[in-house]
Amino acid sequence: MKFLYLLKKRPIIIGLVTAIMFQLVFNIIWMTAYRDVNNNITHFTIAVVNNDSQQGNVITKKLKNSLSFQLKEMNNEKALTLLKQRKISLIITIPKTFTNDLSNPTKKAQIFYTLNASTSTMEKSVMKTIVPTITDSLNKQAVEQGIQLSFSKMNVPDTVSTSLSQNLSQRVEATTKELHSFSNFALQMTPMMVLLSSFVGSMLLSMNMHQVKSIFQQEQQINKWQFWLLQQSLNIFSSILVSLVGVGLMSSLGGNVEQGFLSIWLFHGFVFFVFLQLTQFSFYLFGETGAWANIWLFSLQLITSGSIIPTTLMNDFYVSISHYLPATYVVNGIMYFQMGGEGIKDTYLSLVYILIVLVIISALLIFLKKDKLILSTNKGEK
């Protein structure tokens, strides 16, 4: 009987429903988001910078036919910019001396690979795996084409040159360069850590704010707009304080601060403020059940952030959603401030747009909601 009595208590019921909600949300979102990842590996984009108008053109064409990834030709400057912005996964550079070196028996042709270390673990792993495969493929092509070219200059018959070229040694050497490389694996996990700690912290703070809202309004005799202004003041204060603690601990425990302590503190504080607006928006829209809405937002942002599995490997639904959730830009920003890169201006602008939309819609919801304090005061006068 005591067990049934305990089970009927409202906090216990809410706790059980919340626990079940976590299972429901995470299973639905994670299982549907990750099921197509292996099939979508081909969505990675590789840039080819071809500086050789002879064999380089032939190799580029064969790479497009043989590789299952998205291959795009572009100049070196554009490719580096996109790589630093994490919009492409790898750069293959064919130097202008490739054909000459290939036809010279005393030299080996060079091929260069450039990848960005400050990206997801899976993306880096896939790119590092395919580099030797591409090099082997280039070697086969180089032996068959480059050496035949040399033999043709010596008037060796085509049938003989083909036979000899197939037995020759490796003709292409690969050089791989990593941008923003690091040795501390903890740095790889920092973006997800910041995302988790910031969103969960803001979610709990927003829930507690909502719980004290009615009581505080009655005690202090303030209306809904006065409370909202106080809430925003608390949001600013907590964003400064929480981010200072977070960045301070991060730095003291070995976290790299590539762009300076003040810069990452400012970004972290801004992120926490945006998360507070998002989690409070759920309560404005759904009331008490806003906490459950935040569970959905929590799971969605973990999935679409790209901190572990690149968003580009998911289906179109999750790719589309990622553009409208802060987590995507939070992960990009933390990677930039910790390891370097480009595109921080676009990251800030995207977060500002999200913040503006949240504030406007939240204000509209507050406007449409009746002020309980005024209602209760009017009833007391009657």
C-alpha positions as CSV (number, residue, x, y, z in Angstrom):
1,M,0.0,0.0,0.0
2,K,2.8,2.4,0.8
3,F,4.3,1.6,-2.6
4,L,1.0,2.5,-4.4
5,Y,0.7,5.6,-2.2
6,L,4.2,6.7,-3.3
7,L,3.5,5.9,-6.9
8,K,0.4,8.2,-6.9
9,K,2.5,11.2,-5.9
10,R,2.6,13.8,-8.6
11,P,6.4,14.3,-8.6
12,I,6.9,10.6,-8.9
13,I,4.4,10.4,-11.8
14,I,6.1,13.3,-13.6
15,G,9.5,11.7,-13.0
16,L,8.4,8.4,-14.5
17,V,6.8,10.0,-17.5
18,T,10.0,12.1,-18.0
19,A,12.2,8.9,-17.9
20,I,9.9,7.2,-20.4
21,M,10.0,10.4,-22.6
22,F,13.8,10.3,-22.7
23,Q,13.6,6.7,-23.9
24,L,11.0,7.5,-26.5
25,V,12.7,10.7,-27.8
26,F,16.2,9.3,-28.0
27,N,15.2,6.0,-29.7
28,I,13.0,7.8,-32.3
29,I,15.5,10.5,-33.2
30,W,18.8,8.6,-32.9
31,M,17.6,5.4,-34.7
32,T,16.1,7.4,-37.6
33,A,19.0,9.9,-37.9
34,Y,21.8,7.3,-37.9
35,R,20.4,4.5,-40.0
36,D,21.5,5.9,-43.4
37,V,25.0,7.1,-42.3
38,N,26.9,4.2,-44.0
39,N,25.0,4.7,-47.2
40,N,25.6,8.4,-47.2
41,I,29.4,8.3,-46.9
42,T,29.4,9.4,-50.6
43,H,28.0,12.8,-49.5
44,F,31.5,13.9,-48.5
45,T,33.0,16.5,-50.9
46,I,36.6,16.3,-52.2
47,A,38.2,19.2,-54.0
48,V,40.6,18.7,-56.8
49,V,43.1,21.4,-57.5
50,N,44.6,20.6,-60.9
51,N,47.6,22.6,-61.9
52,D,48.7,20.2,-64.7
53,S,46.9,20.6,-68.1
54,Q,48.1,17.2,-69.4
55,Q,48.1,14.1,-67.2
56,G,46.3,16.2,-64.5
57,N,43.2,16.4,-66.7
58,V,43.2,12.7,-67.4
59,I,43.7,11.8,-63.7
60,T,40.9,14.2,-62.6
61,K,38.5,12.6,-65.0
62,K,39.3,9.1,-63.9
63,L,39.1,10.1,-60.2
64,K,35.6,11.4,-60.9
65,N,34.6,8.1,-62.4
66,S,36.3,5.9,-59.9
67,L,35.6,7.6,-56.5
68,S,32.1,7.5,-55.1
69,F,32.5,10.9,-53.3
70,Q,31.4,14.3,-54.5
71,L,34.4,15.6,-56.6
72,K,34.7,19.2,-57.5
73,E,37.4,21.1,-59.4
74,M,38.4,24.5,-58.0
75,N,41.4,26.7,-57.5
76,N,43.7,26.4,-54.4
77,E,42.5,29.5,-52.7
78,K,38.8,28.6,-52.8
79,A,39.5,25.0,-51.8
80,L,41.5,26.1,-48.7
81,T,38.8,28.5,-47.7
82,L,36.1,25.8,-47.9
83,L,38.3,23.3,-46.1
84,K,38.9,25.7,-43.2
85,Q,35.2,26.4,-43.1
86,R,34.6,22.6,-42.9
87,K,32.5,22.6,-46.1
88,I,34.7,20.1,-47.9
89,S,36.6,17.1,-46.5
90,L,39.8,16.9,-48.5
91,I,41.9,18.7,-51.1
92,I,43.8,16.7,-53.8
93,T,46.4,18.9,-55.4
94,I,48.1,17.9,-58.7
95,P,51.2,20.1,-59.2
96,K,52.0,21.6,-62.6
97,T,55.2,19.5,-62.9
98,F,53.2,16.2,-62.5
99,T,53.4,15.2,-66.2
100,N,57.1,16.2,-66.6
101,D,58.1,14.3,-63.4
102,L,56.1,11.3,-64.5
103,S,57.9,11.1,-67.8
104,N,61.3,11.4,-66.2
105,P,62.6,7.9,-65.1
106,T,64.9,9.5,-62.5
107,K,62.0,11.4,-60.7
108,K,58.8,10.6,-59.0
109,A,55.6,12.6,-59.5
110,Q,54.2,14.3,-56.4
111,I,50.5,14.4,-55.3
112,F,49.5,16.5,-52.3
113,Y,46.6,15.9,-49.9
114,T,45.3,18.5,-47.4
115,L,42.7,17.7,-44.7
116,N,41.3,19.6,-41.7
117,A,42.0,18.1,-38.4
118,S,39.4,20.3,-36.6
119,T,36.4,18.4,-37.8
120,S,34.5,15.3,-36.7
121,T,36.3,12.1,-35.8
122,M,34.5,10.1,-38.4
123,E,35.2,12.5,-41.3
124,K,38.9,12.6,-40.5
125,S,39.0,8.8,-40.3
126,V,37.3,8.3,-43.6
127,M,39.6,10.8,-45.4
128,K,42.7,9.3,-43.9
129,T,41.5,5.8,-45.1
130,I,40.9,6.8,-48.7
131,V,44.2,8.7,-49.2
132,P,46.3,5.5,-49.7
133,T,43.6,4.1,-52.0
134,I,43.6,7.2,-54.1
135,T,47.4,7.2,-54.3
136,D,47.4,3.5,-55.3
137,S,44.9,4.3,-58.1
138,L,47.0,7.2,-59.3
139,N,50.1,5.0,-59.3
140,K,48.4,2.5,-61.6
141,Q,47.3,5.3,-63.9
142,A,50.7,6.9,-63.8
143,V,52.5,3.7,-64.7
144,E,50.2,3.0,-67.6
145,Q,50.1,6.6,-68.9
146,G,53.3,8.3,-67.9
147,I,55.7,5.5,-68.8
148,Q,54.0,4.8,-72.0
149,L,54.5,8.4,-72.9
150,S,58.2,8.1,-72.2
151,F,58.4,4.9,-74.3
152,S,56.5,6.5,-77.2
153,K,59.1,9.2,-77.4
154,M,61.7,6.4,-77.8
155,N,59.6,4.9,-80.6
156,V,58.9,1.7,-78.5
157,P,55.9,-0.1,-79.9
158,D,52.7,0.4,-77.9
159,T,52.2,-3.3,-77.1
160,V,55.7,-3.5,-75.7
161,S,55.4,-0.3,-73.7
162,T,52.1,-1.4,-72.2
163,S,53.7,-4.7,-71.0
164,L,56.7,-3.0,-69.5
165,S,54.8,-0.3,-67.8
166,Q,52.6,-2.7,-65.9
167,N,55.8,-4.1,-64.2
168,L,57.4,-0.9,-63.2
169,S,57.7,0.3,-59.6
170,Q,55.7,3.1,-57.8
171,R,55.8,6.4,-59.7
172,V,53.7,8.7,-57.5
173,E,54.6,9.8,-54.0
174,A,52.0,11.3,-51.7
175,T,52.4,14.1,-49.1
176,T,49.6,14.6,-46.6
177,K,49.2,17.9,-44.7
178,E,46.8,18.4,-41.8
179,L,45.5,21.9,-41.0
180,H,44.9,22.7,-37.3
181,S,46.3,19.4,-36.1
182,F,46.4,18.6,-32.4
183,S,47.7,15.8,-30.1
184,N,45.3,16.2,-27.2
185,F,42.2,14.0,-27.9
186,A,40.2,16.0,-25.3
187,L,40.1,18.9,-27.8
188,Q,38.2,16.7,-30.2
189,M,35.5,16.2,-27.6
190,T,35.4,19.8,-26.3
191,P,32.7,21.0,-28.7
192,M,30.3,18.3,-27.7
193,M,31.1,18.9,-24.0
194,V,30.3,22.6,-24.3
195,L,27.1,21.8,-26.2
196,L,26.0,19.2,-23.5
197,S,26.9,21.3,-20.5
198,S,25.5,24.5,-21.8
199,F,22.2,23.2,-23.1
200,V,21.5,21.0,-20.1
201,G,22.4,23.8,-17.7
202,S,20.2,26.3,-19.5
203,M,17.4,23.7,-19.6
204,L,17.5,23.2,-15.8
205,L,17.8,26.9,-15.1
206,S,14.8,27.7,-17.4
207,M,12.7,25.0,-15.7
208,N,13.5,26.5,-12.2
209,M,12.7,30.0,-13.5
210,H,9.3,28.8,-14.7
211,Q,8.5,27.1,-11.4
212,V,9.1,30.2,-9.4
213,K,7.4,32.6,-11.9
214,S,3.9,32.7,-10.5
215,I,4.9,32.8,-6.8
216,F,7.5,35.5,-7.5
217,Q,5.0,37.7,-9.4
218,Q,2.5,37.5,-6.6
219,E,5.1,38.2,-3.9
220,Q,6.7,41.1,-5.7
221,Q,3.4,42.4,-7.3
222,I,4.9,42.6,-10.8
223,N,3.2,42.0,-14.1
224,K,4.3,39.6,-16.9
225,W,6.5,42.2,-18.7
226,Q,8.3,43.2,-15.5
227,F,9.0,39.5,-14.8
228,W,10.3,39.0,-18.4
229,L,12.7,41.9,-18.0
230,L,14.0,40.5,-14.7
231,Q,14.3,37.2,-16.4
232,Q,16.4,38.6,-19.2
233,S,18.6,40.4,-16.6
234,L,19.1,37.0,-14.9
235,N,19.8,35.4,-18.3
236,I,22.6,37.9,-19.0
237,F,24.1,37.5,-15.5
238,S,24.0,33.7,-15.6
239,S,25.5,33.6,-19.1
240,I,28.5,35.7,-18.0
241,L,29.0,33.7,-14.9
242,V,28.5,30.2,-16.2
243,S,30.6,30.8,-19.3
244,L,33.4,32.3,-17.2
245,V,33.5,29.1,-15.0
246,G,33.3,26.9,-18.1
247,V,36.0,28.5,-20.1
248,G,38.2,28.9,-17.0
249,L,38.0,25.2,-16.2
250,M,38.5,24.3,-19.9
251,S,41.7,26.4,-20.1
252,S,43.1,25.2,-16.8
253,L,42.6,21.5,-17.7
254,G,44.5,21.7,-20.9
255,G,42.0,23.1,-23.4
256,N,43.6,25.0,-26.3
257,V,42.4,28.6,-26.7
258,E,43.7,29.4,-30.2
259,Q,41.9,32.8,-30.5
260,G,42.4,34.0,-26.9
261,F,40.5,33.6,-23.6
262,L,38.3,36.7,-24.0
263,S,37.1,35.6,-27.5
264,I,36.0,32.2,-26.5
265,W,34.5,33.5,-23.2
266,L,32.4,35.9,-25.2
267,F,31.3,33.2,-27.6
268,H,30.5,30.7,-24.8
269,G,28.5,33.3,-22.9
270,F,26.5,34.2,-26.1
271,V,25.8,30.5,-26.7
272,F,24.5,30.0,-23.2
273,F,22.3,33.1,-23.6
274,V,20.8,31.7,-26.9
275,F,20.2,28.4,-25.2
276,L,18.4,30.1,-22.4
277,Q,16.1,31.8,-24.9
278,L,15.4,28.5,-26.6
279,T,14.6,26.5,-23.5
280,Q,12.5,29.3,-22.1
281,F,10.6,29.6,-25.4
282,S,9.5,26.0,-24.8
283,F,7.9,27.0,-21.5
284,Y,6.2,30.1,-23.1
285,L,4.7,27.9,-25.8
286,F,3.8,24.7,-23.9
287,G,3.7,25.8,-20.2
288,E,4.6,23.0,-17.8
289,T,5.2,20.5,-20.5
290,G,7.9,22.8,-21.9
291,A,10.4,20.6,-20.1
292,W,9.4,17.6,-22.3
293,A,9.7,19.8,-25.4
294,N,13.3,20.6,-24.3
295,I,14.1,16.9,-24.2
296,W,13.2,16.7,-27.9
297,L,15.3,19.8,-28.6
298,F,18.2,18.3,-26.6
299,S,18.2,15.1,-28.6
300,L,17.8,16.9,-31.9
301,Q,20.7,19.2,-31.2
302,L,23.0,16.4,-30.2
303,I,22.3,14.6,-33.4
304,T,22.5,17.5,-35.8
305,S,25.5,19.3,-34.2
306,G,28.0,17.3,-36.3
307,S,30.4,17.0,-33.4
308,I,30.9,13.2,-33.9
309,I,28.9,12.2,-37.0
310,P,28.8,14.9,-39.8
311,T,25.3,16.2,-40.4
312,T,25.8,15.7,-44.2
313,L,25.7,11.9,-43.7
314,M,22.1,12.1,-42.3
315,N,18.9,12.2,-44.3
316,D,17.5,15.4,-45.7
317,F,15.1,16.0,-42.8
318,Y,17.9,16.2,-40.2
319,V,20.2,18.2,-42.5
320,S,17.4,20.8,-43.0
321,I,16.7,21.0,-39.2
322,S,20.4,21.5,-38.4
323,H,20.3,24.9,-40.1
324,Y,17.7,26.2,-37.7
325,L,19.2,24.9,-34.4
326,P,22.0,26.6,-32.5
327,A,24.0,23.4,-31.9
328,T,25.4,23.3,-35.4
329,Y,26.9,26.8,-35.0
330,V,28.0,26.2,-31.5
331,V,30.2,23.2,-32.5
332,N,31.7,25.2,-35.4
333,G,32.4,28.1,-33.2
334,I,34.1,26.1,-30.5
335,M,36.3,24.3,-33.1
336,Y,37.3,27.7,-34.5
337,F,38.2,29.2,-31.1
338,Q,40.1,26.1,-30.0
339,M,41.8,25.0,-33.1
340,G,41.5,27.7,-35.7
341,G,39.7,28.0,-39.1
342,E,37.4,30.4,-40.8
343,G,33.8,31.4,-40.9
344,I,33.3,32.6,-37.4
345,K,31.4,35.7,-38.7
346,D,28.8,33.5,-40.4
347,T,28.6,31.5,-37.2
348,Y,27.8,34.5,-35.1
349,L,25.3,35.9,-37.6
350,S,23.4,32.6,-37.7
351,L,23.2,32.6,-33.9
352,V,22.0,36.2,-33.9
353,Y,19.3,35.4,-36.4
354,I,18.1,32.5,-34.2
355,L,18.2,34.7,-31.1
356,I,16.1,37.5,-32.8
357,V,13.5,35.0,-34.0
358,L,13.2,33.4,-30.5
359,V,12.9,36.8,-28.7
360,I,10.2,38.1,-31.1
361,I,8.1,34.9,-30.9
362,S,8.5,34.7,-27.1
363,A,7.4,38.3,-26.7
364,L,4.4,37.6,-28.9
365,L,3.5,34.6,-26.8
366,I,3.8,36.7,-23.6
367,F,1.6,39.4,-25.2
368,L,-1.1,36.9,-26.0
369,K,-1.1,35.3,-22.5
370,K,-3.3,36.8,-19.8
371,D,-1.5,38.4,-16.9
372,K,-2.5,36.3,-13.8
373,L,-1.5,39.1,-11.4
374,I,-3.9,41.6,-12.9
375,L,-6.7,39.1,-13.0
376,S,-6.3,38.2,-9.4
377,T,-6.0,41.8,-8.3
378,N,-9.2,42.8,-10.1
379,K,-11.1,39.9,-8.5
380,G,-9.9,41.0,-5.0
381,E,-11.2,44.5,-5.6
382,K,-14.6,43.2,-6.5
